[in-house]
Amino acid sequence: LEAALRDHAIDAVVHFAAESHVDRSILWPGAFVRTNVQGTATLLEKARAAGVKRFLHVSTDEVYGDLGPDEPAFTEQTPIRPRSPYSASKAGSDHLVHAWFETYKFPTLITRCSNNYGPYQFPEKLIPLMILNAMIDTALPVYGDGMNVRDWIHVEDHCAAVARVLEAGRA
């Protein structure tokens, strides 16, 4: 990876890679730690060694924890309170990205988006799962008491935001 970055004079890296399904993180947390924490550390170090000028880490709002129906929306000042192995592994990767900025002055950026939806989404995700279950007349699963707030963004809008942050965001 380091040679590829250096040989192609890549100025920026966008790190979208993640294990991202909460239910699977509860069953197999080690996979989430390897991909989200160790994988992020590897990408950071290879990108830094190759002289990459900007490193954008795409995280998740789930690092903030749960949001009840009467609570204000998360902000960048909201404390990190992960509630699952998935969100803990993403919070860990966020901390690594920040540490590379502080320790090495490596120019990093972090975004924490809400749930994405759009074409080609894995059927295990909420919107496709609900549609598929409704189409085959299967019960629609409700998690917990059903009162948690979920925010959604279309994947194309999220990609446009990532491009804007990459272009104009401050490390």
N, CA and C atoms as an extended XYZ file, in Angstrom:
513
Properties=species:S:1:pos:R:3:atomname:S:1:resname:S:1:resid:I:1 pbc="F F F"
N         0.828       -1.196        0.000 N   LEU     1
C         0.000        0.000        0.000 CA  LEU     1
C         0.870        1.257        0.000 C   LEU     1
N         1.900        1.249        0.837 N   GLU     2
C         2.772        2.416        0.929 CA  GLU     2
C         3.415        2.727       -0.418 C   GLU     2
N         3.931        1.693       -1.089 N   ALA     3
C         4.562        1.897       -2.400 CA  ALA     3
C         3.543        2.400       -3.416 C   ALA     3
N         2.350        1.851       -3.385 N   ALA     4
C         1.305        2.290       -4.324 CA  ALA     4
C         0.969        3.758       -4.099 C   ALA     4
N         0.860        4.153       -2.846 N   LEU     5
C         0.571        5.555       -2.550 CA  LEU     5
C         1.689        6.464       -3.039 C   LEU     5
N         2.932        6.073       -2.756 N   ARG     6
C         4.078        6.895       -3.134 CA  ARG     6
C         4.272        6.912       -4.650 C   ARG     6
N         4.168        5.756       -5.304 N   ASP     7
C         4.413        5.660       -6.740 CA  ASP     7
C         3.389        6.426       -7.566 C   ASP     7
N         2.208        6.610       -7.023 N   HIS     8
C         1.155        7.295       -7.777 CA  HIS     8
C         0.915        8.713       -7.282 C   HIS     8
N         1.768        9.195       -6.396 N   ALA     9
C         1.685       10.564       -5.875 CA  ALA     9
C         0.260       10.920       -5.463 C   ALA     9
N        -0.327       10.070       -4.652 N   ILE    10
C        -1.682       10.295       -4.169 CA  ILE    10
C        -1.639       11.341       -3.068 C   ILE    10
N        -2.409       12.408       -3.242 N   ASP    11
C        -2.413       13.493       -2.265 CA  ASP    11
C        -3.382       13.260       -1.118 C   ASP    11
N        -4.444       12.480       -1.374 N   ALA    12
C        -5.477       12.307       -0.352 CA  ALA    12
C        -5.953       10.863       -0.311 C   ALA    12
N        -6.315       10.441        0.883 N   VAL    13
C        -6.903        9.122        1.090 CA  VAL    13
C        -8.237        9.324        1.798 C   VAL    13
N        -9.276        8.648        1.308 N   VAL    14
C       -10.561        8.617        1.994 CA  VAL    14
C       -10.756        7.195        2.500 C   VAL    14
N       -10.869        7.070        3.805 N   HIS    15
C       -10.977        5.769        4.463 CA  HIS    15
C       -12.448        5.472        4.779 C   HIS    15
N       -13.116        4.798        3.843 N   PHE    16
C       -14.509        4.382        4.017 CA  PHE    16
C       -14.612        2.987        4.645 C   PHE    16
N       -13.544        2.211        4.602 N   ALA    17
C       -13.608        0.794        4.957 CA  ALA    17
C       -14.022        0.594        6.410 C   ALA    17
N       -14.972       -0.312        6.622 N   ALA    18
C       -15.391       -0.626        7.988 CA  ALA    18
C       -16.273       -1.862        7.996 C   ALA    18
N       -16.183       -2.571        9.089 N   GLU    19
C       -17.236       -3.522        9.437 CA  GLU    19
C       -18.314       -2.652       10.057 C   GLU    19
N       -19.590       -2.855        9.669 N   SER    20
C       -20.565       -1.856       10.090 CA  SER    20
C       -21.909       -2.379       10.573 C   SER    20
N       -22.076       -3.651       10.794 N   HIS    21
C       -23.392       -4.128       11.216 CA  HIS    21
C       -23.381       -4.432       12.709 C   HIS    21
N       -24.170       -3.682       13.474 N   VAL    22
C       -24.154       -3.778       14.932 CA  VAL    22
C       -24.405       -5.205       15.400 C   VAL    22
N       -25.403       -5.877       14.839 N   ASP    23
C       -25.721       -7.239       15.285 CA  ASP    23
C       -24.543       -8.183       15.091 C   ASP    23
N       -23.852       -8.074       13.957 N   ARG    24
C       -22.678       -8.932       13.735 CA  ARG    24
C       -21.545       -8.563       14.685 C   ARG    24
N       -21.454       -7.296       15.076 N   SER    25
C       -20.391       -6.900       16.011 CA  SER    25
C       -20.595       -7.538       17.380 C   SER    25
N       -21.820       -7.798       17.730 N   ILE    26
C       -22.109       -8.445       19.012 CA  ILE    26
C       -21.711       -9.922       18.946 C   ILE    26
N       -21.898      -10.541       17.787 N   LEU    27
C       -21.537      -11.953       17.620 CA  LEU    27
C       -20.043      -12.153       17.400 C   LEU    27
N       -19.394      -11.259       16.656 N   TRP    28
C       -17.984      -11.406       16.279 CA  TRP    28
C       -17.226      -10.097       16.489 C   TRP    28
N       -17.042       -9.656       17.720 N   PRO    29
C       -16.390       -8.356       17.945 CA  PRO    29
C       -14.951       -8.302       17.444 C   PRO    29
N       -14.243       -9.414       17.446 N   GLY    30
C       -12.842       -9.404       17.012 CA  GLY    30
C       -12.672       -8.934       15.585 C   GLY    30
N       -13.594       -9.315       14.710 N   ALA    31
C       -13.520       -8.878       13.310 CA  ALA    31
C       -13.637       -7.359       13.217 C   ALA    31
N       -14.425       -6.766       14.075 N   PHE    32
C       -14.621       -5.323       14.064 CA  PHE    32
C       -13.381       -4.603       14.587 C   PHE    32
N       -12.753       -5.163       15.598 N   VAL    33
C       -11.514       -4.579       16.113 CA  VAL    33
C       -10.417       -4.673       15.058 C   VAL    33
N       -10.308       -5.840       14.408 N   ARG    34
C        -9.258       -5.992       13.381 CA  ARG    34
C        -9.469       -5.023       12.221 C   ARG    34
N       -10.674       -4.946       11.710 N   THR    35
C       -10.923       -4.087       10.544 CA  THR    35
C       -10.921       -2.608       10.924 C   THR    35
N       -11.691       -2.258       11.939 N   ASN    36
C       -11.926       -0.843       12.225 CA  ASN    36
C       -10.793       -0.194       13.011 C   ASN    36
N       -10.155       -0.917       13.898 N   VAL    37
C        -9.078       -0.331       14.696 CA  VAL    37
C        -7.723       -0.631       14.063 C   VAL    37
N        -7.384       -1.893       13.955 N   GLN    38
C        -6.080       -2.245       13.378 CA  GLN    38
C        -5.974       -1.805       11.922 C   GLN    38
N        -7.049       -1.964       11.164 N   GLY    39
C        -7.031       -1.541        9.760 CA  GLY    39
C        -6.812       -0.048        9.621 C   GLY    39
N        -7.453        0.728       10.482 N   THR    40
C        -7.266        2.181       10.448 CA  THR    40
C        -5.830        2.555       10.795 C   THR    40
N        -5.270        1.914       11.813 N   ALA    41
C        -3.877        2.196       12.187 CA  ALA    41
C        -2.935        1.891       11.027 C   ALA    41
N        -3.172        0.788       10.345 N   THR    42
C        -2.331        0.420        9.198 CA  THR    42
C        -2.445        1.457        8.087 C   THR    42
N        -3.673        1.853        7.751 N   LEU    43
C        -3.857        2.861        6.702 CA  LEU    43
C        -3.227        4.196        7.076 C   LEU    43
N        -3.405        4.602        8.318 N   LEU    44
C        -2.794        5.861        8.761 CA  LEU    44
C        -1.277        5.835        8.603 C   LEU    44
N        -0.659        4.757        9.061 N   GLU    45
C         0.791        4.699        9.026 CA  GLU    45
C         1.316        4.622        7.593 C   GLU    45
N         0.667        3.843        6.751 N   LYS    46
C         1.112        3.740        5.358 CA  LYS    46
C         0.916        5.066        4.629 C   LYS    46
N        -0.204        5.728        4.867 N   ALA    47
C        -0.468        7.010        4.216 CA  ALA    47
C         0.522        8.074        4.689 C   ALA    47
N         0.792        8.090        5.977 N   ARG    48
C         1.760        9.062        6.517 CA  ARG    48
C         3.148        8.817        5.942 C   ARG    48
N         3.563        7.555        5.896 N   ALA    49
C         4.889        7.224        5.376 CA  ALA    49
C         5.025        7.581        3.896 C   ALA    49
N         3.897        7.542        3.181 N   ALA    50
C         3.921        7.846        1.747 CA  ALA    50
C         3.791        9.340        1.468 C   ALA    50
N         3.624       10.148        2.515 N   GLY    51
C         3.528       11.589        2.304 CA  GLY    51
C         2.170       12.074        1.842 C   GLY    51
N         1.119       11.319        2.117 N   VAL    52
C        -0.238       11.739        1.756 CA  VAL    52
C        -0.542       13.071        2.454 C   VAL    52
N        -1.183       13.984        1.730 N   LYS    53
C        -1.420       15.342        2.228 CA  LYS    53
C        -2.706       15.491        3.047 C   LYS    53
N        -3.682       14.610        2.815 N   ARG    54
C        -4.956       14.673        3.547 CA  ARG    54
C        -5.469       13.252        3.732 C   ARG    54
N        -5.930       12.951        4.937 N   PHE    55
C        -6.476       11.649        5.256 CA  PHE    55
C        -7.851       11.874        5.863 C   PHE    55
N        -8.887       11.475        5.142 N   LEU    56
C       -10.264       11.653        5.604 CA  LEU    56
C       -10.806       10.310        6.083 C   LEU    56
N       -11.125       10.254        7.354 N   HIS    57
C       -11.674        9.055        7.985 CA  HIS    57
C       -13.189        9.203        8.085 C   HIS    57
N       -13.917        8.316        7.448 N   VAL    58
C       -15.382        8.345        7.489 CA  VAL    58
C       -15.836        7.475        8.651 C   VAL    58
N       -16.384        8.110        9.666 N   SER    59
C       -16.811        7.413       10.868 CA  SER    59
C       -18.339        7.323       10.896 C   SER    59
N       -18.901        7.314       12.076 N   THR    60
C       -20.344        7.152       12.240 CA  THR    60
C       -20.832        7.948       13.439 C   THR    60
N       -22.082        8.386       13.385 N   ASP    61
C       -22.664        9.059       14.542 CA  ASP    61
C       -22.932        8.088       15.687 C   ASP    61
N       -22.824        6.795       15.422 N   GLU    62
C       -23.066        5.813       16.480 CA  GLU    62
C       -22.008        5.870       17.580 C   GLU    62
N       -20.867        6.537       17.326 N   VAL    63
C       -19.868        6.695       18.390 CA  VAL    63
C       -20.421        7.539       19.540 C   VAL    63
N       -21.468        8.343       19.270 N   TYR    64
C       -22.060        9.188       20.298 CA  TYR    64
C       -23.035        8.431       21.204 C   TYR    64
N       -23.437        7.226       20.817 N   GLY    65
C       -24.387        6.455       21.616 CA  GLY    65
C       -25.798        6.594       21.085 C   GLY    65
N       -26.751        6.333       21.972 N   ASP    66
C       -28.166        6.366       21.590 CA  ASP    66
C       -28.733        7.769       21.738 C   ASP    66
N       -29.749        8.042       20.934 N   LEU    67
C       -30.439        9.329       20.980 CA  LEU    67
C       -31.926        9.048       21.180 C   LEU    67
N       -32.460        9.524       22.278 N   GLY    68
C       -33.878        9.334       22.566 CA  GLY    68
C       -34.738       10.331       21.814 C   GLY    68
N       -36.064       10.107       21.815 N   PRO    69
C       -36.968       10.944       21.009 CA  PRO    69
C       -37.008       12.411       21.427 C   PRO    69
N       -36.692       12.733       22.667 N   ASP    70
C       -36.756       14.116       23.135 CA  ASP    70
C       -35.387       14.751       23.339 C   ASP    70
N       -34.336       14.077       22.878 N   GLU    71
C       -32.978       14.593       23.075 CA  GLU    71
C       -32.546       15.417       21.866 C   GLU    71
N       -31.680       16.426       22.105 N   PRO    72
C       -31.189       17.227       20.970 CA  PRO    72
C       -30.266       16.397       20.081 C   PRO    72
N       -30.141       16.824       18.850 N   ALA    73
C       -29.272       16.132       17.887 CA  ALA    73
C       -27.827       16.168       18.369 C   ALA    73
N       -27.042       15.185       17.942 N   PHE    74
C       -25.628       15.154       18.261 CA  PHE    74
C       -24.921       16.326       17.595 C   PHE    74
N       -23.855       16.789       18.241 N   THR    75
C       -22.972       17.793       17.656 CA  THR    75
C       -21.542       17.282       17.810 C   THR    75
N       -20.580       18.007       17.274 N   GLU    76
C       -19.182       17.617       17.434 CA  GLU    76
C       -18.735       17.709       18.887 C   GLU    76
N       -19.486       18.400       19.733 N   GLN    77
C       -19.142       18.508       21.148 CA  GLN    77
C       -19.788       17.409       21.999 C   GLN    77
N       -20.665       16.616       21.409 N   THR    78
C       -21.303       15.524       22.140 CA  THR    78
C       -20.239       14.523       22.576 C   THR    78
N       -20.266       14.104       23.838 N   PRO    79
C       -19.276       13.112       24.294 CA  PRO    79
C       -19.406       11.787       23.531 C   PRO    79
N       -18.280       11.134       23.346 N   ILE    80
C       -18.252        9.815       22.704 CA  ILE    80
C       -18.720        8.795       23.741 C   ILE    80
N       -19.781        8.040       23.419 N   ARG    81
C       -20.330        7.027       24.328 CA  ARG    81
C       -20.764        5.799       23.521 C   ARG    81
N       -19.825        5.040       22.989 N   PRO    82
C       -20.207        3.881       22.170 CA  PRO    82
C       -21.016        2.870       22.976 C   PRO    82
N       -21.964        2.206       22.306 N   ARG    83
C       -22.873        1.295       22.987 CA  ARG    83
C       -22.824       -0.136       22.440 C   ARG    83
N       -21.936       -0.401       21.509 N   SER    84
C       -21.815       -1.744       20.933 CA  SER    84
C       -20.362       -1.948       20.511 C   SER    84
N       -19.969       -3.200       20.278 N   PRO    85
C       -18.612       -3.406       19.756 CA  PRO    85
C       -18.366       -2.643       18.448 C   PRO    85
N       -19.396       -2.530       17.607 N   TYR    86
C       -19.236       -1.756       16.367 CA  TYR    86
C       -18.882       -0.305       16.678 C   TYR    86
N       -19.723        0.362       17.473 N   SER    87
C       -19.478        1.783       17.729 CA  SER    87
C       -18.205        1.995       18.544 C   SER    87
N       -17.857        1.047       19.421 N   ALA    88
C       -16.598        1.159       20.171 CA  ALA    88
C       -15.403        1.040       19.234 C   ALA    88
N       -15.491        0.151       18.249 N   SER    89
C       -14.369        0.010       17.310 CA  SER    89
C       -14.238        1.247       16.433 C   SER    89
N       -15.348        1.857       16.061 N   LYS    90
C       -15.278        3.097       15.280 CA  LYS    90
C       -14.764        4.254       16.145 C   LYS    90
N       -15.177        4.311       17.423 N   ALA    91
C       -14.660        5.346       18.318 CA  ALA    91
C       -13.154        5.168       18.484 C   ALA    91
N       -12.711        3.914       18.605 N   GLY    92
C       -11.278        3.652       18.702 CA  GLY    92
C       -10.529        4.128       17.476 C   GLY    92
N       -11.099        3.882       16.310 N   SER    93
C       -10.436        4.327       15.084 CA  SER    93
C       -10.437        5.854       14.999 C   SER    93
N       -11.498        6.503       15.455 N   ASP    94
C       -11.530        7.970       15.496 CA  ASP    94
C       -10.397        8.500       16.371 C   ASP    94
N       -10.214        7.869       17.527 N   HIS    95
C        -9.154        8.311       18.438 CA  HIS    95
C        -7.774        8.126       17.814 C   HIS    95
N        -7.579        7.038       17.070 N   LEU    96
C        -6.304        6.850       16.384 CA  LEU    96
C        -6.066        7.957       15.357 C   LEU    96
N        -7.094        8.281       14.588 N   VAL    97
C        -6.959        9.338       13.578 CA  VAL    97
C        -6.576       10.654       14.258 C   VAL    97
N        -7.237       10.964       15.350 N   HIS    98
C        -6.907       12.192       16.079 CA  HIS    98
C        -5.486       12.129       16.647 C   HIS    98
N        -5.088       10.967       17.128 N   ALA    99
C        -3.732       10.808       17.673 CA  ALA    99
C        -2.673       11.015       16.592 C   ALA    99
N        -2.918       10.550       15.369 N   TRP   100
C        -1.956       10.765       14.274 CA  TRP   100
C        -1.861       12.264       13.963 C   TRP   100
N        -2.974       12.972       14.077 N   PHE   101
C        -2.948       14.424       13.875 CA  PHE   101
C        -2.115       15.100       14.971 C   PHE   101
N        -2.379       14.749       16.221 N   GLU   102
C        -1.696       15.388       17.348 CA  GLU   102
C        -0.220       14.986       17.431 C   GLU   102
N         0.060       13.713       17.250 N   THR   103
C         1.417       13.204       17.443 CA  THR   103
C         2.335       13.520       16.270 C   THR   103
N         1.836       13.279       15.070 N   TYR   104
C         2.683       13.389       13.870 CA  TYR   104
C         2.376       14.624       13.029 C   TYR   104
N         1.382       15.412       13.457 N   LYS   105
C         0.917       16.557       12.662 CA  LYS   105
C         0.464       16.088       11.275 C   LYS   105
N        -0.028       14.864       11.209 N   PHE   106
C        -0.536       14.290        9.963 CA  PHE   106
C        -1.911       14.897        9.705 C   PHE   106
N        -2.141       15.472        8.531 N   PRO   107
C        -3.382       16.209        8.262 CA  PRO   107
C        -4.595       15.285        8.081 C   PRO   107
N        -5.307       15.072        9.186 N   THR   108
C        -6.466       14.181        9.167 CA  THR   108
C        -7.765       14.952        9.298 C   THR   108
N        -8.811       14.338        8.819 N   LEU   109
C       -10.176       14.844        8.935 CA  LEU   109
C       -11.054       13.661        9.341 C   LEU   109
N       -12.115       13.935       10.101 N   ILE   110
C       -13.063       12.894       10.488 CA  ILE   110
C       -14.467       13.402       10.215 C   ILE   110
N       -15.285       12.580        9.573 N   THR   111
C       -16.711       12.866        9.460 CA  THR   111
C       -17.460       11.788       10.229 C   THR   111
N       -18.600       12.163       10.796 N   ARG   112
C       -19.431       11.213       11.544 CA  ARG   112
C       -20.859       11.323       11.029 C   ARG   112
N       -21.120       10.546       10.022 N   CYS   113
C       -22.409       10.594        9.336 CA  CYS   113
C       -23.429        9.671        9.991 C   CYS   113
N       -24.669        9.929        9.691 N   SER   114
C       -25.744        9.056       10.150 CA  SER   114
C       -25.921        7.899        9.161 C   SER   114
N       -27.010        7.186        9.299 N   ASN   115
C       -27.276        6.014        8.463 CA  ASN   115
C       -27.436        6.397        6.997 C   ASN   115
N       -26.772        5.652        6.138 N   ASN   116
C       -26.894        5.836        4.688 CA  ASN   116
C       -27.939        4.873        4.138 C   ASN   116
N       -28.588        5.285        3.073 N   TYR   117
C       -29.463        4.372        2.333 CA  TYR   117
C       -29.273        4.647        0.854 C   TYR   117
N       -29.597        3.668        0.053 N   GLY   118
C       -29.476        3.848       -1.389 CA  GLY   118
C       -29.363        2.515       -2.089 C   GLY   118
N       -29.116        2.555       -3.391 N   PRO   119
C       -29.043        1.322       -4.163 CA  PRO   119
C       -27.881        0.441       -3.709 C   PRO   119
N       -28.049       -0.855       -3.873 N   TYR   120
C       -27.019       -1.867       -3.593 CA  TYR   120
C       -26.697       -2.009       -2.111 C   TYR   120
N       -27.580       -1.538       -1.245 N   GLN   121
C       -27.339       -1.672        0.181 CA  GLN   121
C       -27.537       -3.126        0.597 C   GLN   121
N       -26.728       -3.588        1.542 N   PHE   122
C       -26.847       -4.958        2.015 CA  PHE   122
C       -28.250       -5.202        2.576 C   PHE   122
N       -28.836       -6.365        2.268 N   PRO   123
C       -30.197       -6.650        2.725 CA  PRO   123
C       -30.335       -6.746        4.243 C   PRO   123
N       -29.246       -6.856        4.983 N   GLU   124
C       -29.330       -6.914        6.438 CA  GLU   124
C       -29.587       -5.535        7.047 C   GLU   124
N       -29.379       -4.475        6.297 N   LYS   125
C       -29.589       -3.120        6.809 CA  LYS   125
C       -31.086       -2.821        6.900 C   LYS   125
N       -31.449       -1.862        7.758 N   LEU   126
C       -32.847       -1.666        8.138 CA  LEU   126
C       -33.808       -1.449        6.972 C   LEU   126
N       -33.549       -0.492        6.104 N   ILE   127
C       -34.513       -0.179        5.045 CA  ILE   127
C       -34.695       -1.353        4.085 C   ILE   127
N       -33.624       -1.939        3.524 N   PRO   128
C       -33.836       -3.097        2.655 CA  PRO   128
C       -34.470       -4.283        3.388 C   PRO   128
N       -34.103       -4.484        4.655 N   LEU   129
C       -34.674       -5.588        5.426 CA  LEU   129
C       -36.177       -5.413        5.589 C   LEU   129
N       -36.600       -4.214        5.927 N   MET   130
C       -38.030       -3.951        6.089 CA  MET   130
C       -38.778       -4.139        4.771 C   MET   130
N       -38.212       -3.642        3.682 N   ILE   131
C       -38.863       -3.783        2.376 CA  ILE   131
C       -38.966       -5.254        1.989 C   ILE   131
N       -37.853       -5.983        2.122 N   LEU   132
C       -37.873       -7.406        1.768 CA  LEU   132
C       -38.841       -8.195        2.633 C   LEU   132
N       -38.841       -7.943        3.936 N   ASN   133
C       -39.772       -8.651        4.821 CA  ASN   133
C       -41.216       -8.330        4.477 C   ASN   133
N       -41.514       -7.066        4.184 N   ALA   134
C       -42.879       -6.691        3.815 CA  ALA   134
C       -43.295       -7.366        2.511 C   ALA   134
N       -42.353       -7.473        1.566 N   MET   135
C       -42.671       -8.093        0.273 CA  MET   135
C       -43.006       -9.582        0.409 C   MET   135
N       -42.393      -10.243        1.390 N   ILE   136
C       -42.658      -11.676        1.548 CA  ILE   136
C       -43.557      -11.951        2.758 C   ILE   136
N       -44.204      -10.901        3.252 N   ASP   137
C       -45.178      -11.009        4.341 CA  ASP   137
C       -44.574      -11.645        5.593 C   ASP   137
N       -43.380      -11.155        5.946 N   THR   138
C       -42.683      -11.613        7.152 CA  THR   138
C       -42.708      -10.484        8.177 C   THR   138
N       -42.680      -10.860        9.441 N   ALA   139
C       -42.717       -9.864       10.513 CA  ALA   139
C       -41.604       -8.838       10.338 C   ALA   139
N       -41.928       -7.590       10.662 N   LEU   140
C       -40.950       -6.511       10.596 CA  LEU   140
C       -40.303       -6.386       11.971 C   LEU   140
N       -38.985       -6.544       12.052 N   PRO   141
C       -38.326       -6.512       13.364 CA  PRO   141
C       -38.275       -5.103       13.946 C   PRO   141
N       -38.530       -5.021       15.239 N   VAL   142
C       -38.384       -3.772       15.980 CA  VAL   142
C       -37.335       -4.035       17.047 C   VAL   142
N       -36.322       -3.180       17.103 N   TYR   143
C       -35.229       -3.356       18.042 CA  TYR   143
C       -35.471       -2.548       19.307 C   TYR   143
N       -35.169       -3.155       20.446 N   GLY   144
C       -35.369       -2.478       21.721 CA  GLY   144
C       -36.832       -2.121       21.892 C   GLY   144
N       -37.088       -0.920       22.389 N   ASP   145
C       -38.475       -0.485       22.573 CA  ASP   145
C       -38.988        0.301       21.363 C   ASP   145
N       -38.153        0.405       20.320 N   GLY   146
C       -38.570        1.099       19.105 CA  GLY   146
C       -38.561        2.616       19.218 C   GLY   146
N       -38.035        3.153       20.311 N   MET   147
C       -38.086        4.595       20.537 CA  MET   147
C       -36.803        5.333       20.169 C   MET   147
N       -35.750        4.618       19.787 N   ASN   148
C       -34.516        5.311       19.404 CA  ASN   148
C       -34.722        6.090       18.114 C   ASN   148
N       -34.075        7.234       18.038 N   VAL   149
C       -34.152        8.091       16.865 CA  VAL   149
C       -33.072        7.657       15.880 C   VAL   149
N       -33.448        7.550       14.608 N   ARG   150
C       -32.461        7.240       13.565 CA  ARG   150
C       -32.576        8.308       12.494 C   ARG   150
N       -31.440        8.764       12.034 N   ASP   151
C       -31.374        9.780       10.997 CA  ASP   151
C       -30.854        9.097        9.741 C   ASP   151
N       -31.283        9.565        8.582 N   TRP   152
C       -30.911        8.923        7.317 CA  TRP   152
C       -30.412        9.952        6.315 C   TRP   152
N       -29.462        9.520        5.489 N   ILE   153
C       -28.950       10.347        4.396 CA  ILE   153
C       -28.745        9.435        3.190 C   ILE   153
N       -29.106        9.920        2.014 N   HIS   154
C       -28.893        9.134        0.802 CA  HIS   154
C       -27.395        9.054        0.534 C   HIS   154
N       -26.952        7.913        0.081 N   VAL   155
C       -25.519        7.667       -0.120 CA  VAL   155
C       -24.892        8.698       -1.072 C   VAL   155
N       -25.620        9.146       -2.079 N   GLU   156
C       -25.059       10.145       -2.994 CA  GLU   156
C       -24.853       11.494       -2.290 C   GLU   156
N       -25.766       11.854       -1.390 N   ASP   157
C       -25.588       13.091       -0.616 CA  ASP   157
C       -24.400       12.960        0.332 C   ASP   157
N       -24.247       11.779        0.918 N   HIS   158
C       -23.104       11.557        1.798 CA  HIS   158
C       -21.793       11.671        1.012 C   HIS   158
N       -21.748       11.076       -0.168 N   CYS   159
C       -20.527       11.160       -0.992 CA  CYS   159
C       -20.220       12.602       -1.378 C   CYS   159
N       -21.245       13.383       -1.674 N   ALA   160
C       -21.031       14.801       -1.995 CA  ALA   160
C       -20.458       15.538       -0.779 C   ALA   160
N       -20.946       15.208        0.406 N   ALA   161
C       -20.426       15.835        1.625 CA  ALA   161
C       -18.975       15.427        1.868 C   ALA   161
N       -18.660       14.165        1.639 N   VAL   162
C       -17.283       13.694        1.802 CA  VAL   162
C       -16.360       14.446        0.845 C   VAL   162
N       -16.788       14.621       -0.395 N   ALA   163
C       -15.979       15.351       -1.370 CA  ALA   163
C       -15.762       16.796       -0.917 C   ALA   163
N       -16.796       17.408       -0.362 N   ARG   164
C       -16.678       18.794        0.103 CA  ARG   164
C       -15.716       18.905        1.292 C   ARG   164
N       -15.814       17.968        2.232 N   VAL   165
C       -14.903       17.977        3.379 CA  VAL   165
C       -13.476       17.745        2.917 C   VAL   165
N       -13.301       16.827        1.987 N   LEU   166
C       -11.960       16.552        1.475 CA  LEU   166
C       -11.374       17.803        0.813 C   LEU   166
N       -12.221       18.550        0.117 N   GLU   167
C       -11.768       19.753       -0.586 CA  GLU   167
C       -11.534       20.922        0.370 C   GLU   167
N       -12.424       21.120        1.340 N   ALA   168
C       -12.381       22.362        2.109 CA  ALA   168
C       -12.300       22.169        3.626 C   ALA   168
N       -12.316       20.942        4.112 N   GLY   169
C       -12.297       20.711        5.563 CA  GLY   169
C       -10.972       21.111        6.178 C   GLY   169
N       -11.017       21.437        7.452 N   ARG   170
C        -9.804       21.808        8.204 CA  ARG   170
C        -9.349       20.617        9.041 C   ARG   170
N        -8.069       20.333        8.989 N   ALA   171
C        -7.511       19.221        9.792 CA  ALA   171
C        -7.734       19.509       11.258 C   ALA   171
